[in-house]
């Protein structure tokens, strides 16, 4: 940070990104240098006997051998210098790496003689143009291998240039201080992302709303990192630093709680947690409906959970193509009803209990099942979560739009992609519910879903509540950016939301991503480590956790991190940074201003947050029979910040949510029996 400027344009790489590539290439070229030196020692005397149709073929071979040897030596010196220069300074200290650009230009220019020498080697070893046979098998294999590896290396170089090429890299950031220029650049970046999506996901263009989704997601990506001049490696390094920063903040918070002798906010007492909730809010029913939510994922989830035996588990539930009834309750499944088979296998229900199942998956359109749950006398609508690229585009169409339903405030806004998904789902769901309640008039209505399915289930419930005032929603790992705060408060009486640990999606919203962008820039400016050290530390953190010494030694002034909590603290970013370029200061300006989200959206319902209990003191040494998890009732504001944690993806997976809830219920029964005895 900022991005590398080379050959008159900006690239999607920084001057401190070349340490590891240079070292790896240096090692490979050292091996090549040793091998080519051995070959020269063997073949050089023989080349004086080579002739090719009247001209000196030996001179051709000698030129190739000596030229390759000399070029490898020069390139090794150049790569060593590149690695040494790229490792200098912190991420923002670009002046310390001012020699990287000219060294890199020299490296690019040396591609031309390398290409010419490789053509010569190809002519000698593979085209039989040069009559200078090599009788030594070792030398022949070495030359052929070096020629082939050189072609591969040149191809990788071209691919690397393509990956770091910025189509808008010729933009002069000095011209972007004016609002009209910024808006014009934003439109260009949006158009660029939209074209990338249309090319990479061309099959989605056939969907009714495919192009609209491309445009919405492109605008989001453009707005979030507009004028920040962050390159991908900066974001990765910033996330590693955020992990250290967040652990430091957590440690400080615990220390303050211990000094103030505050009551713990989490408890292992399940009965205490549910003592003041309606009877329908309980873990046993929640676990039951979570199973139905998971069943909506169909056959892909069965194969994911049972990689080797999944097909055998599905086989007995499949329907022969010729035996499929014409008036089937299943729509948009394949000829053998594989999705339907997955639902039956995971829900342990018969086909007669499934009233309707739609597996039509398009942008803004989710599969769902309508189930008659006779054990709990309810009609259950299970909405599938994200499992396809179409669902990802629905997720990331994250702008807010007006959402209207009886009982909600007039200014209510909701996640646009989920709102459109709820509207499409309602058109197919209403006739099915009418038929279901004609058959089971005394049953209750329950909606459930996981992840994206949970968000859509909540919005559908808000639309249905005037017709079915006693409906309930069991939502699991609900996305954070779902609905306005007052509407979220309104849903607390009929929506139970359950989240586990450091679940990423429960904290994922436009607002939280914008805060993440801000914190990434803050931590990058606050660190005193070079980027290569940060990356190496990141591997260590992934394997062994963050050591206590790094909580303080990573930063220039640790006390500045507390000051950087305020949103208007951009002036603090450059304190203690003596060599930040004018461009870096410019592109960091106004980064705290909201550019995309016009309204803050929150998680809906009454939120039960479950975390793994941290064992303290003697519990680490002695195996005691204490509960594994603890929980509390949280509020939507608790999930407004993204946490960079090792389990932030794992805690979102439905099987881990299921395992957590099952463990709590099993331990609850175990302790009850123990106390009775």
C-alpha positions in Angstrom: 0.0 0.0 0.0 -0.1 2.0 -2.1 -0.2 -0.1 -5.3 3.0 -0.4 -7.3 3.4 2.1 -10.1 5.4 0.7 -13.0 5.6 1.6 -16.7 3.3 4.5 -16.3 0.4 2.7 -14.6 -0.8 1.2 -11.4 -0.8 -2.6 -10.8 -2.7 -4.9 -8.4 0.4 -5.5 -6.4 2.6 -3.6 -4.0 6.3 -3.1 -3.9 6.5 -5.3 -0.8 4.8 -8.3 -2.4 8.0 -9.5 -4.1 9.8 -11.1 -1.2 8.5 -14.6 -1.4 8.2 -14.8 -5.2 11.8 -13.6 -5.5 13.1 -16.1 -3.0 11.3 -19.0 -4.6 12.5 -18.1 -8.1 16.0 -17.6 -6.7 16.0 -21.1 -5.3 14.8 -22.6 -8.6 17.4 -20.6 -10.6 20.1 -21.7 -8.3 19.3 -25.3 -9.1 19.3 -24.5 -12.8 22.6 -22.7 -12.5 24.3 -25.7 -10.9 22.9 -28.1 -13.4 23.8 -25.9 -16.4 27.3 -25.4 -15.0 27.7 -29.2 -14.9 26.5 -29.5 -18.5 28.8 -26.8 -19.7 31.7 -28.6 -18.1 30.8 -31.8 -20.0 29.6 -30.4 -23.4 31.8 -27.4 -24.0 34.8 -29.3 -25.4 32.5 -31.3 -27.6 30.8 -28.3 -29.2 34.0 -27.5 -31.2 33.3 -30.6 -33.4 29.7 -29.6 -34.3 29.0 -28.3 -37.9 25.6 -27.5 -39.5 25.3 -27.1 -43.3 28.4 -25.0 -43.7 28.0 -22.8 -40.6 29.3 -23.3 -37.1 26.7 -25.2 -35.1 29.2 -25.5 -32.2 29.2 -21.7 -31.9 25.4 -21.7 -31.7 25.5 -24.3 -28.9 28.3 -22.5 -27.0 26.4 -19.2 -27.3 23.3 -20.9 -25.8 25.2 -22.7 -23.0 27.3 -19.7 -22.0 24.5 -17.2 -22.4 22.2 -19.3 -20.3 24.8 -19.7 -17.6 25.5 -15.9 -17.5 21.8 -15.0 -17.6 21.0 -17.3 -14.7 23.8 -15.7 -12.6 22.6 -12.2 -13.5 19.0 -13.1 -12.7 20.0 -14.6 -9.4 21.8 -11.4 -8.3 18.7 -9.4 -9.5 16.3 -11.6 -7.6 18.4 -11.3 -4.4 18.4 -7.5 -4.7 14.6 -7.5 -5.4 13.9 -9.7 -2.3 16.2 -7.5 -0.1 14.6 -4.2 -1.3 11.1 -5.5 -1.2 11.5 -6.5 2.5 12.4 -3.0 3.6 10.1 -0.8 5.6 6.5 -1.2 6.8 3.6 -1.6 4.5 3.1 2.2 4.2 6.8 3.1 4.1 7.0 3.1 0.3 10.1 5.4 0.2 12.2 2.6 1.7 11.4 0.5 -1.3 12.0 3.1 -4.0 14.5 0.8 -5.8 12.0 -2.0 -6.4 10.4 -0.4 -9.5 13.7 0.1 -11.5 14.9 -3.4 -10.5 11.5 -4.8 -11.6 11.8 -3.0 -14.9 15.2 -4.5 -15.4 13.8 -8.0 -14.6 11.1 -7.5 -17.2 13.6 -6.4 -19.9 15.7 -9.6 -19.2 12.7 -11.6 -20.3 13.7 -10.8 -24.0 17.2 -12.4 -23.9 15.8 -15.3 -21.8 13.1 -15.9 -24.5 15.7 -15.8 -27.3 18.0 -18.3 -25.4 15.1 -20.6 -24.8 14.2 -20.6 -28.5 17.8 -21.5 -29.3 17.6 -24.4 -26.8 14.4 -25.6 -28.3 15.9 -25.6 -31.8 18.9 -27.5 -30.5 17.2 -30.2 -28.4 13.8 -30.7 -30.1 13.9 -29.4 -33.7 17.0 -31.2 -35.0 18.1 -28.0 -36.7 21.5 -28.0 -35.1 23.6 -31.1 -35.7 25.4 -31.3 -32.4 24.3 -34.5 -30.8 24.7 -35.1 -27.1 25.9 -38.6 -26.3 25.8 -37.9 -22.5 22.3 -38.9 -21.3 22.5 -36.8 -18.2 23.4 -33.6 -20.1 20.6 -34.3 -22.6 18.0 -34.7 -19.9 19.2 -31.6 -18.1 19.0 -29.4 -21.2 15.6 -30.6 -22.2 14.3 -30.2 -18.7 15.7 -26.6 -18.4 14.1 -25.7 -21.8 10.7 -27.0 -20.7 10.8 -25.4 -17.3 11.8 -22.1 -18.9 8.8 -22.2 -21.1 6.6 -23.0 -18.1 8.2 -20.2 -16.1 7.7 -17.7 -19.0 4.0 -18.8 -19.2 3.6 -18.3 -15.4 5.2 -14.8 -15.8 2.7 -13.9 -18.4 -0.1 -15.3 -16.2 1.2 -13.3 -13.2 1.2 -10.1 -15.2 -2.4 -10.8 -16.3 -3.4 -11.4 -12.7 -1.9 -8.1 -11.4 -2.9 -6.0 -14.4 -5.3 -3.3 -13.5 -7.4 -2.2 -16.5 -8.0 1.2 -14.8 -4.4 1.4 -13.7 -3.6 4.5 -15.8 -5.9 6.7 -13.5 -4.1 9.5 -11.9 -5.1 9.7 -8.3 -4.3 13.4 -8.1 -7.4 13.9 -10.4 -9.7 12.0 -8.0 -9.9 14.7 -5.4 -12.9 16.1 -7.3 -16.3 14.5 -6.7 -17.1 14.3 -10.5 -13.9 12.4 -11.2 -14.5 10.0 -8.3 -18.0 9.3 -9.5 -16.7 8.7 -13.1 -14.1 6.3 -11.8 -16.7 4.5 -9.6 -18.8 4.0 -12.8 -15.8 2.6 -14.7 -14.9 0.2 -11.9 -18.6 -0.9 -11.6 -18.7 -1.6 -15.3 -15.4 -3.5 -15.2 -16.7 -5.8 -12.4 -20.0 -6.3 -14.2 -18.2 -7.3 -17.4 -16.0 -9.8 -15.4 -19.1 -11.4 -13.9 -20.9 -11.7 -17.3 -17.8 -13.4 -18.7 -17.0 -15.6 -15.7 -20.6 -16.6 -14.9 -22.1 -16.5 -18.4 -24.6 -19.2 -17.7 -26.3 -17.0 -15.0 -27.2 -14.3 -17.6 -30.1 -16.5 -18.7 -31.7 -16.0 -15.3 -34.5 -13.3 -15.2 -32.5 -11.2 -12.7 -29.0 -12.3 -13.6 -27.8 -9.0 -15.1 -29.4 -7.0 -12.3 -27.5 -9.1 -9.7 -24.2 -8.6 -11.6 -24.7 -4.9 -11.6 -25.7 -4.8 -7.9 -22.7 -6.8 -6.7 -20.3 -4.9 -9.0 -21.5 -1.6 -7.5 -21.0 -3.0 -4.0 -17.4 -4.1 -4.7 -16.6 -0.8 -6.4 -18.0 1.2 -3.6 -16.4 -0.7 -0.7 -12.8 -0.2 -1.8 -13.1 2.9 -3.9 -10.1 5.2 -3.6 -8.5 3.0 -0.9 -5.6 1.8 -3.2 -5.5 -1.5 -1.3 -4.0 -4.5 -3.2 -5.2 -8.0 -2.3 -2.1 -8.8 -0.2 -2.8 -5.7 1.9 -6.2 -7.0 2.7 -4.7 -10.4 3.7 -2.1 -8.7 5.9 -4.7 -6.4 7.4 -6.8 -9.4 8.4 -3.8 -11.1 10.1 -3.2 -7.9 12.0 -6.9 -7.6 12.9 -6.7 -11.1 14.4 -3.9 -9.8 16.7 -5.7 -6.6 17.4 -9.0 -8.3 18.3 -7.3 -10.8 20.6 -5.6 -7.9 22.3 -8.9 -6.1 22.8 -10.5 -9.3 24.1 -7.7 -9.7 26.7 -8.1 -6.1 27.8 -11.9 -6.5 28.1 -11.5 -9.6 30.3 -8.9 -7.8 32.5 -11.3 -4.9 33.0 -14.2 -7.3 33.8 -12.0 -9.1 36.4 -10.9 -5.8 38.0 -14.6 -4.6 38.2 -15.7 -8.0 39.4 -18.5 -8.0 36.8 -21.0 -10.9 36.5 -20.2 -13.2 33.5 -22.5 -12.5 30.6 -22.6 -16.1 29.4 -24.0 -19.0 31.4 -24.1 -22.8 31.1 -27.6 -23.0 32.8 -30.0 -23.8 30.0 -33.0 -23.6 32.3 -32.0 -20.1 33.4 -31.6 -18.9 29.8 -35.2 -20.1 28.9 -36.9 -19.2 32.2 -38.4 -16.0 30.8 -39.2 -17.0 27.2 -42.4 -18.4 25.7 -42.7 -22.2 25.9 -42.1 -22.7 22.2 -38.6 -21.2 22.5 -36.6 -24.2 23.5 -33.6 -26.1 22.3 -35.3 -29.4 21.7 -37.8 -27.9 19.2 -35.0 -25.7 17.7 -32.9 -28.8 17.0 -35.8 -30.6 15.4 -36.4 -27.7 13.0 -32.7 -27.4 12.3 -32.8 -30.9 11.0 -35.6 -29.9 8.6 -33.6 -26.8 7.5 -30.6 -29.0 6.8 -32.8 -31.5 4.9 -33.8 -28.7 2.4 -30.2 -28.7 1.1 -31.0 -31.9 -0.8 -28.6 -34.4 -2.3 -25.5 -32.2 -2.5 -25.4 -32.0 1.3 -25.7 -35.8 1.6 -22.8 -36.3 -0.7 -20.8 -33.6 1.2 -21.4 -35.3 4.6 -20.9 -38.8 3.2 -18.4 -38.5 0.4 -18.0 -42.3 -0.1 -21.3 -43.7 0.9 -23.6 -40.8 0.0 -24.9 -42.4 -3.2 -25.8 -45.6 -1.4 -27.7 -43.7 1.3 -29.7 -41.9 -1.4 -30.3 -44.9 -3.6 -33.3 -46.4 -1.7 -35.0 -43.0 -1.8 -34.6 -42.4 -5.5 -37.5 -42.6 -7.9 -37.3 -44.3 -11.2 -37.8 -42.0 -14.2 -40.6 -44.1 -15.7 -42.3 -44.4 -12.3 -42.5 -40.7 -11.6 -46.1 -39.6 -11.2 -47.3 -36.8 -13.5 -49.0 -34.8 -10.8 -45.9 -34.8 -8.6 -45.7 -32.5 -5.6 -42.0 -32.0 -6.5 -41.1 -29.3 -9.0 -37.8 -28.5 -10.8 -36.0 -31.7 -9.6 -34.2 -34.0 -12.0 -35.7 -37.2 -13.5 -34.8 -39.4 -10.5 -35.9 -36.8 -7.9 -32.4 -36.7 -6.3 -33.1 -33.6 -4.3 -36.3 -35.1 -3.0 -34.4 -38.2 -2.1 -32.0 -36.1 -0.1 -34.8 -34.4 1.8 -36.4 -37.7 2.7 -33.1 -39.2 3.8 -32.1 -36.3 6.1 -35.5 -35.5 7.5 -36.4 -39.2 8.1 -39.9 -38.4 6.7 -42.0 -40.3 4.2 -43.0 -38.9 0.9 -46.6 -38.5 2.2 -45.4 -36.0 4.9 -43.9 -33.7 2.3 -46.7 -31.6 0.9 -44.7 -29.7 -1.6 -41.1 -29.3 -2.7 -39.7 -26.7 -5.1 -36.1 -27.0 -6.1 -36.1 -24.2 -8.7 -32.8 -22.4 -8.0 -32.3 -19.0 -9.8 -30.9 -15.7 -8.8 -33.3 -14.3 -6.1 -35.2 -17.6 -6.1 -34.5 -20.3 -3.5 -35.7 -23.9 -3.2 -38.0 -24.7 -0.3 -40.1 -27.6 1.1 -43.5 -27.6 2.8 -43.7 -30.4 5.4 -46.6 -31.7 7.5 -45.0 -32.3 10.9 -47.5 -34.5 12.7 -45.4 -34.9 15.9 -45.6 -31.2 16.6 -48.8 -30.6 14.7 -47.4 -27.9 12.5 -46.9 -27.1 8.8 -43.2 -26.4 8.4 -41.8 -24.3 5.5 -38.0 -25.1 5.3 -36.1 -22.7 3.1 -32.7 -23.8 1.7 -29.5 -21.8 2.4 -26.6 -20.9 0.1 -25.2 -23.8 -1.8 -24.8 -22.5 -5.4 -23.3 -19.5 -7.2 -26.8 -18.2 -7.8 -27.3 -18.1 -4.0 -24.0 -16.3 -3.6 -25.2 -13.5 -5.9 -28.5 -13.3 -4.0 -26.4 -13.0 -0.8 -24.2 -10.2 -2.2 -27.0 -8.2 -3.6 -26.7 -6.6 -0.2 -28.2 -3.1 -0.8 -31.2 -2.0 1.2 -34.7 -1.5 -0.3 -38.0 -0.6 1.2 -39.9 -3.5 2.7 -43.6 -3.3 3.4 -45.7 -5.6 5.6 -48.5 -5.0 8.0 -47.3 -4.1 11.5 -43.9 -2.8 10.4 -42.8 0.9 10.5 -43.2 2.8 7.2 -39.5 3.4 6.8 -38.5 -0.3 7.1 -35.7 -1.4 4.8 -34.5 -5.0 4.1 -31.7 -6.8 2.3 -32.5 -6.4 -1.4 -31.6 -9.9 -2.6 -33.4 -11.6 0.3 -36.4 -9.3 -0.1 -36.7 -10.2 -3.8 -36.3 -13.9 -2.9 -39.1 -13.7 -0.3 -41.4 -12.0 -2.9 -40.8 -14.8 -5.5 -41.2 -17.5 -2.9 -44.5 -16.1 -1.6 -46.1 -16.4 -5.1 -45.5 -20.2 -5.1 -46.0 -20.7 -1.3 -49.4 -19.1 -0.7 -51.5 -21.6 -2.8 -49.6 -24.5 -1.1 -50.4 -23.2 2.4 -54.0 -22.8 1.5 -54.3 -26.4 0.5 -52.2 -27.6 3.5 -54.4 -25.8 6.1 -57.5 -27.1 4.4 -56.2 -30.6 5.1 -54.8 -29.8 8.6 -56.8 -26.8 9.8 -55.7 -27.0 13.5 -51.9 -27.1 12.7 -49.6 -24.2 13.4 -47.3 -22.6 10.8 -43.5 -22.7 11.4 -40.9 -21.4 9.1 -37.2 -22.4 9.4 -34.0 -22.0 7.5 -30.2 -21.8 7.8 -28.0 -18.9 6.6 -29.6 -17.3 3.5 -32.7 -19.5 4.1 -33.1 -18.1 7.6 -33.1 -14.5 6.3 -35.7 -15.3 3.6 -37.8 -17.2 6.1 -38.0 -14.2 8.4 -39.0 -11.9 5.5 -41.6 -14.4 4.3 -43.0 -14.7 7.9 -43.4 -10.9 8.1 -45.5 -11.0 5.0 -47.5 -14.0 6.2 -48.1 -12.9 9.8 -51.3 -10.9 9.1 -52.9 -14.2 7.7 -51.2 -16.5 10.2 -50.8 -14.4 13.4 -49.5 -17.4 15.5 -46.7 -18.4 13.1 -43.2 -19.0 14.5 -39.7 -18.8 12.9 -36.7 -20.9 13.9 -33.7 -19.2 12.2 -30.1 -20.5 12.3 -27.0 -18.4 11.5 -29.1 -15.6 10.1 -27.1 -12.9 8.1 -26.5 -9.7 9.9 -27.7 -7.2 7.3 -31.3 -8.4 7.1 -33.7 -5.7 8.3 -34.1 -2.3 10.0 -33.6 -2.1 13.7 -37.3 -1.3 14.6 -38.5 -4.2 12.4 -35.9 -6.5 14.0 -37.3 -5.5 17.4 -40.8 -6.3 16.2 -39.7 -9.9 15.2 -38.5 -10.8 18.7 -41.9 -12.1 19.7 -42.1 -14.8 17.0 -38.5 -15.4 15.7 -35.9 -17.4 17.5 -32.4 -16.9 16.0 -29.5 -19.2 17.1 -25.9 -18.5 16.3 -22.7 -20.3 17.3 -19.3 -18.9 18.2 -17.5 -16.7 15.7 -20.0 -17.3 12.8 -18.9 -15.0 9.9 -22.3 -14.8 8.2 -24.0 -13.6 11.4 -21.7 -10.6 11.3 -21.6 -10.1 7.6 -23.3 -7.0 6.2 -22.4 -4.0 4.1 -21.9 -2.0 7.3 -19.6 -4.6 8.9 -17.6 -4.9 5.6 -17.2 -1.1 5.5 -16.0 -1.2 9.1 -13.6 -4.0 8.2 -12.2 -1.9 5.4 -11.6 0.9 7.8 -10.0 -1.3 10.4 -7.7 -2.9 7.8 -6.4 0.5 6.9 -6.0 1.5 10.5 -4.1 -1.6 11.5 -1.9 -1.3 8.4 -0.8 2.2 9.4 -0.4 1.2 13.0 1.9 -1.8 12.6 5.7 -1.6 12.7 6.2 -5.0 10.9 7.0 -5.4 7.2 4.5 -7.4 5.1 6.6 -10.5 4.7 6.8 -10.8 8.5 3.1 -10.4 8.9 2.5 -13.2 6.3 4.9 -15.5 8.1 3.3 -14.7 11.4 -0.1 -15.5 9.9 0.9 -19.0 9.1 2.2 -19.4 12.6 -1.1 -18.0 14.1 -3.1 -20.5 12.0 -1.1 -23.4 13.4 -0.3 -22.4 16.9 -2.5 -19.3 17.8 -1.4 -15.8 18.6 1.4 -15.7 21.2 1.0 -13.1 24.0 4.2 -11.3 23.1 2.8 -10.3 19.6 -0.2 -8.5 21.2 2.1 -5.6 22.0 5.2 -6.0 19.9 3.3 -5.7 16.6 2.4 -2.1 16.9 4.2 1.2 16.9 2.2 2.6 19.7 -0.3 0.1 21.1 -2.3 2.9 22.8 -3.2 4.3 19.4 -5.3 1.3 18.7 -7.8 2.3 21.4 -8.0 5.8 19.9 -8.7 4.4 16.5 -12.1 3.0 17.5 -13.9 6.2 16.6 -15.1 6.4 13.0 -13.7 9.9 12.4 -10.2 9.1 13.5 -8.5 9.1 10.1 -6.1 11.7 11.3 -4.7 9.1 13.8 -3.8 6.8 10.9 -0.8 8.8 10.0 0.5 9.5 13.5 3.9 7.9 13.9 4.2 7.2 10.1 7.0 9.3 8.9 7.2 8.2 5.3 3.7 7.9 3.8 3.5 9.0 0.2 1.2 11.7 -0.9 -0.8 9.2 -2.9 -1.3 7.0 0.2 -2.5 9.9 2.2 -4.9 10.9 -0.7 -6.4 7.5 -1.2 -6.9 7.0 2.5 -8.8 10.3 2.7 -12.6 10.0 3.3 -12.3 6.3 3.5 -14.5 6.4 6.6 -17.4 7.9 4.7 -20.2 5.5 3.9 -20.4 5.1 0.2 -22.8 2.2 -0.4 -25.1 1.5 2.6 -27.8 4.1 3.1 -29.4 2.2 6.1 -28.0 -0.1 8.8 -29.6 -3.5 8.7 -29.6 -6.0 11.6 -30.3 -9.6 12.5 -33.9 -10.4 13.2 -35.5 -12.1 16.2 -34.5 -13.0 19.7 -30.9 -14.0 19.4 -29.4 -16.9 21.4 -25.6 -16.8 21.0 -23.8 -20.0 22.0 -20.0 -20.2 22.5 -17.5 -22.9 23.6 -16.8 -22.4 27.3 -13.2 -21.4 27.9 -11.6 -23.7 30.5 -9.7 -21.8 33.2 -7.2 -22.6 35.8 -7.3 -26.2 37.1 -9.8 -27.2 34.5 -7.0 -27.2 31.9 -5.1 -29.8 33.8 -7.9 -31.9 35.4 -10.7 -33.4 33.3 -13.9 -32.1 35.0 -17.5 -32.9 34.0 -18.5 -29.3 33.1 -20.7 -28.2 30.2 -18.9 -27.7 26.9 -20.8 -24.6 25.8 -22.3 -21.5 27.4 -24.8 -19.1 26.0 -26.6 -15.8 26.4 -29.3 -13.7 24.9 -27.6 -11.2 22.6 -28.8 -8.1 20.8 -28.3 -7.3 17.0 -25.7 -4.6 17.8 -23.4 -7.4 19.1 -23.0 -8.6 15.5 -22.1 -5.4 13.7 -18.3 -6.1 13.6 -16.6 -8.8 11.7 -14.3 -10.9 13.8 -11.2 -12.5 12.2 -11.2 -15.8 14.0 -10.0 -19.3 13.2 -13.5 -20.8 13.3 -15.4 -18.0 11.7 -16.3 -20.2 8.7 -16.6 -23.5 10.5 -19.0 -22.1 13.1 -21.4 -21.3 10.3 -21.7 -24.8 8.8 -25.0 -26.4 9.6 -23.5 -29.6 10.8 -21.5 -27.7 13.4 -24.6 -25.8 14.6 -26.4 -29.1 14.9 -23.5 -30.7 16.8 -23.4 -27.8 19.2 -27.1 -27.9 20.0 -27.1 -31.7 20.3 -24.2 -31.5 22.7 -26.0 -29.0 24.9 -29.1 -31.1 25.1 -27.2 -34.3 25.8 -25.2 -32.6 28.5 -28.3 -31.1 30.0 -29.9 -34.5 30.3 -26.7 -36.0 31.7 -26.3 -33.4 34.4 -30.0 -33.7 35.3 -29.6 -37.5 35.8 -26.4 -37.0 37.8 -28.0 -34.5 40.2 -31.0 -36.8 40.7 -28.8 -39.7 41.6 
